[in-house]
């Protein structure tokens, strides 16, 4: 894989494709002229909030409902799946498909079109790995979701990190696929570090984060078919309202 005439366009086009935000496109169509609102995750005491400016399927679900959220999720999966599959079929003896997968993820996390503030990357990773090892996606993310029932903070990270041992066993510990899994895990963690540091700071200040807030919002939205913001504010959903925070800022977050 030393043909720079293929490698360089693969990196550039992959990054530019990854930088395209379907979530922002939905907001531009549904709410022209308005910026997507940040995601606010309150602390357990309601006295502070983690504010994420990342924009992805979760923002769309909260603003417009579960159908729109799933629509953006599907598009983000395809954004990772299609270029990875195309290069895997075009160059079966090379590893350009792994290169384009990494480039798409970098673009999704740090898009040049949007001041390097992107989405969480979960859906794009699922898409590219579907093109490489469909069974691997099912196994690792099923385990990640199971672990996430007890440790919600690591639900998505667990599914991604488990790709490392999956590809090590499947293809060898020094295989390009295993290296690919290591790289996308590092990139994913790097994008989440600002939020992780802010969560730790809030906890030290006596305002531990309500880490189940986003998951509960998604569940209620799916259950009653309303946008997440309406679902959380609707007492009929479960008889309670979620607390609103004061707004502790961070730039990064995750989307499913």
Secondary structure as GFF3:
##gff-version 3
##sequence-region A 1 256
A	DSSP	alpha_helix	4	18	.	.	.	ID=ss1
A	DSSP	alpha_helix	22	30	.	.	.	ID=ss2
A	DSSP	beta_strand	39	42	.	.	.	ID=ss3
A	DSSP	beta_strand	49	52	.	.	.	ID=ss4
A	DSSP	alpha_helix	57	64	.	.	.	ID=ss5
A	DSSP	alpha_helix	66	90	.	.	.	ID=ss6
A	DSSP	alpha_helix	96	109	.	.	.	ID=ss7
A	DSSP	three_ten_helix	112	114	.	.	.	ID=ss8
A	DSSP	alpha_helix	122	130	.	.	.	ID=ss9
A	DSSP	alpha_helix	134	148	.	.	.	ID=ss10
A	DSSP	three_ten_helix	152	154	.	.	.	ID=ss11
A	DSSP	alpha_helix	155	171	.	.	.	ID=ss12
A	DSSP	alpha_helix	176	204	.	.	.	ID=ss13
A	DSSP	alpha_helix	213	224	.	.	.	ID=ss14
A	DSSP	alpha_helix	228	233	.	.	.	ID=ss15
A	DSSP	alpha_helix	235	238	.	.	.	ID=ss16
A	DSSP	beta_strand	248	250	.	.	.	ID=ss17
###
